[in-house]
């Protein structure tokens, strides 16, 4: 009888282990795993148990969610704020719902259609958002921040994760629905405040256009997009300023403004102000604060995380790294918008010292 060598036996054992693993992962595990909605419902109940009964805020149970909207620009630094919002227990993030419009010009030309899509998403209806889902599947940033797609994609096939009905059912079990819109002017989005049934609160996030343009400099999308021109950025900033001043008078409790630079320089105060404005709870369960969020750099003793504190955020990197001619070019087309939003212009370029220059004036 032929004897097998040690190497052959070892190979057979490894092959057997691999086959057993493959059978378990690809055949048995899918049968044992609950469907995505059931899994998310269980996880959500566990993570929000310290907040009490939230059924009056979920669409699944006939309640009305706490709806919030962040309006900003690409390169504004909003991802840091969205990072904390997406990690907040019970919060479902409609990140960049107008991604399929590609730029602000396209969205403005079809703003009525865009608003219909936004309204549908605030009611967890994905029947009008097939283009968004199609474009979103191509963007890693979109998948990271949108809803629970990043978590689901680690467990379930992509066609299941991005199924409209599955996404709608998961959305409906969340009590807090936030949305972040980059490519539509505030003048169009302000119509949402007139919808009493929506009861949405809107926060406009503004950043120094010099910082915004610097952060966009090495972005691939910036090479061909009209949104990446400083003149267009500042034209939108000026338009948003005029709309914002009106909205703060008309809706003082449902509309607000924040500056990115304040998020960096005063993270605790600004973050608390934003969450309180939105009506979102900030406390997390004691069990949840035992570990540090992987994208966070600090954990406070009360469980609230501030990723800015030790992260060396580049809010003012443009002062040290941007060429003087680029700063001049931006200021030449952004003077009005910068004056409106209270950003100080560089006047003396020859004697300019980043260490002593103060780009922020008083609040707008």
N, C-alpha and C positions, 0 to 999 in steps of 0.2 A: 504494500500500500504506500503510495507516494506521500512524502512528508512535505508540508508547506514550510517555507522559510519564514523567519521572524518578520522580515519586511513585508511579505505577502499577507501574513496574518494581521499585521498592524494596518496595512492598507484596507483590508476587508473590514476591520473594526471601525476605522474612520469612515468608510463608505456607508456602513450600517448606521452609524451615528448621524451622518449627514442626511441620509434618507429619512430616518425617524424624525429629525428636526424639520425637514421640508414637509413631511406629511402633517406634522403637528401645526406648523405655521400656516400652511396654505390650504389645508383641508379641515383639520379639527378645530383650530382656533376660531375661524370665521363662524363655525356653527355654535361655538360656546359663547362668543361675544354678543352682547346685546346690540340692538340697532343703535345708530348714532344719537337719536333723539332720547331714547331711554337712558343711555349712558350719560349724556349731558344733563338730563334732568336730575339724575342721582348726584352727579358731581356738583351741580349748582345748588341743590338742597343742602349738601354738606358745607359748601363754602359760604353760604349766606345764612346758615342756621343762627348765627349771632345777631342777625338783623330782625328776627321775628317773622311774623306771617306777612309775606309779600304778595299774596294772591290778588290783592286789589290793584297791583301794578303790572300784572301780566295779561297779555291779550288772550292767552290760552284759557284763562278763567273768566274772561269778560271784563277784566280791569283795564285801567289806562296807565301805560308806562310813564315814567319820568323821561321826557324827551329833551335832548340837548343837541346843539349844533355848534361846531367850531368852523368859522369861516377864516380862511387864510390864503397864503400864496405858497407855491412850491419853493423850497429853500428858506422858508421862514423859521425853521427850527421846531415846527409843530410836532414832529415825531416824538420828542421828549415828553411832551404833555400827553400825547396819545398813548405812549408807552404805559404811563401810570393809569390812564383811563381804561385801557384794555385789560390791565391786571386787577382792576377794582372788581371784587366779587359782585356778580349780578349784572355787570355792564356788557352790553353787546354793541360792538363797534361797526357801524356802517362806514368803513373807510373808503374815501375817494369814490363815491357812488357814480360820479360822472366821468370816470376814467375813459370810457369809450368815446367821449367827445374830443379827446386828445388835447384840446387847447381852449382857452377862454373865448376866442372868436367864434368857434363852432358852437360852444355852449350858449353864448349870447344870442346867436342867430336862431337857436332852437330852445330858448329859455323856457317857454311854456311847456314843451315836452319834457325838458329836464326837471321842472318843478313837479310834473305829474309823476315822474319816476321817483323823485324824492318822497313825495307824499305816500306813494305805494309802499316804499321801503319802510317808512315810519309806521306802517301798519303791517309790516312783515309780509308784504305781497311781492313776490319776485317774478310775476308774470310779465312785467314790463322791463325787466333788467337782464334779458339774455345777452345783449352786447356787453354789459358790465361784467358778467360772469365769464364771458369768452375772453375779454381783454385781461381780466383779473388773473386768469389761469397762467398768463404769460409773465406776470410780475411777481417776483419774490417778496417785494415790500408789501404789495397788496395782500398777498396770501398771509403774510406775517401778522398784519394788523386787522384784517377783515374778520369779524365775527369770531368763530372758533375754528376757522379753516386750517390754521397752522397745526392745532392739536389734532383735529380729525384726520388730517392727511398722514399723520404718523401711524394711524390705526386702520383707516378704511381706504378703499380704492378711490381714485380721483373722481370717477363718475358718480360715486355715492356722495362724496363730500360736496360736490358742486351741483347736486340735484336741487332744482328750485323748491320742491316740496319739502325736502329734508331741511334745507336752509330756512324755509319759512317756519317749519315746526319748531326748530331750535330757537329761532328769533323770538317766537311767541312765548317762550317760557322765561324770558329774561325781563326783569323789572325796569332796567335802565337801558334806554336806547340812545346811544350817542352817534353823531354823524360828523364827518370831517370833509368839507368841500373846499377844493383848491381852485377850481377853474370856472367860477361863476361870480359875477359882481354882487356885492351886497344889495344893490338896488333891486335886483331880481329876487334874491333870497329873502328880502324883507317881507315879501308877501306872505311868507309862512307865519309871521307874527299876527296876521289878521285872522288866522284860522283858530277860533276858540276851541274847537274840538281837538286840535293838535296840542295846544298849550306848550309850545316849544320855547326854550330859552336859547338865545343866540349870543355867542361870544366871538368877537372879531380879534384875531391875533395879528399884530403888526410888528414888523421888524425894519430896522434901518435898511434902506434900499442898497446901500453900499455893502452891508453884510450879506443881504440876500443875494446880490449879484456875485459876490465873492464865493458864497457857498455853492452857487450854480456853475461856477467856472469850469469844473472838471466833470460835469454831468453829461452823459452821452445824449440825453434827450434835448439838452440845451443847444446843441449844434444847429438844429433845423427848426426849432419851435419859435413862433412869433412871441410866445409868452416870455421868452428869455431876453427880449430887448428891454433895456432899462427904461426907454420912453414909454413902452406899453405898461410895464410894471408900475411906474409912477403915475401914469394916467389913471390906472385902476385904483391906486392908493388915494389919489385926490378925489375920485368919484366916491370911494368908500367913506372917506372922511365926511363929505357933505351929507351922505346918507346916514352915517353914524350919528352925527350931531342931531339930526332930526329924530332918529329912533330913540336916542337917550332921553329926549323930551317926551315922546309919545309912549314909550314902553320902558320906563326907568327900572322896573323890576324884572324885565325879561330880555333886556339887551345890555351888553357890556363890552368893554374894550380892554385888552391886555397887550403889553409890549413884551416881545421875546426877551429883550435885555433885562426886564424885571424878573422873568423866570430864572434867569441865570444868576443875577446879583442878589435877588431876594427870593429864593426858591420856596421856603416854607410859607412865608406870608402870601406870596402870589398864588401858590398852589391851593392853599386853604381858601383864599378868596374865590378862586374859580370853582372849586368843588362846592362851596357854600352857595355860590350864585346858581349853579346848576341844580342844587338840591340833592346832591349825592352824598351818601355817608362816607366818612373817611376812616372810621374804625374798622379793624379786621379782627377776626377771632384770634385768641391767644395761640392756638395751634398753628395758624397761618403765618405767624411772625417768628416762628422758630428758625426758619430758614430765610436766606436772603434771595430776593428775586434775581434770577441770573442776569438780567439786564440792568440791575441796579447796583450802585456803588456804595450805598450806605443804608443802615437800618436804624431808625430812631428807637428809643426805648418804648415808645407807645405803639410801635408797629407800623408807623407811617414811613414810607420810603421816599427819599429824595435823591435821585440819581445825579443831581447837579453838584452836590456839595463837594465831592472829591473828583469830579470827572473832567475838570479843566476844559469847560465848554468853550468853543471858539467864537463866542458872540462878538468879540472885538478883534478877531484875527485880521480882519481887513486892514486895520490901522497899521499893522506890522508887516503884512505880506503883500498887500495890493500895490501895484505901481501907481505913482502919482498921476500919470496921464489917464489911467483908468478911473481914478477917483474924480478927477476933473471932468471926465466925460459923463460920468453918472450924475454928478452935481449939476451939470449944465442942463440936463433934461429933467432933473428931479427937485429943483429948487423949491417950487411951489409945494409939492407933496411933503418935502422935508420940513418946510416951515409950518405946514398944517399939523403934522404929527410931532413937532417939537424935537427935531434932530438938528444938531448944530452943524453948520457948513464949515469946511476947512477953508479959511481965508488966506492964511499965510503958508503957502506950500513950501517955500524955501526954509522957513523956520519951524516946520511941522515936527512935533515930537509926540509920538504915540503915548509915551509914559505920562505926559501932562495934559493931553487933549481929552476933553470931556464931551463925548458925542451926544449925550442926552441933556436936553433942557428940562423944564418942568413938564408934568403930565399934560397931554392935550386936553 
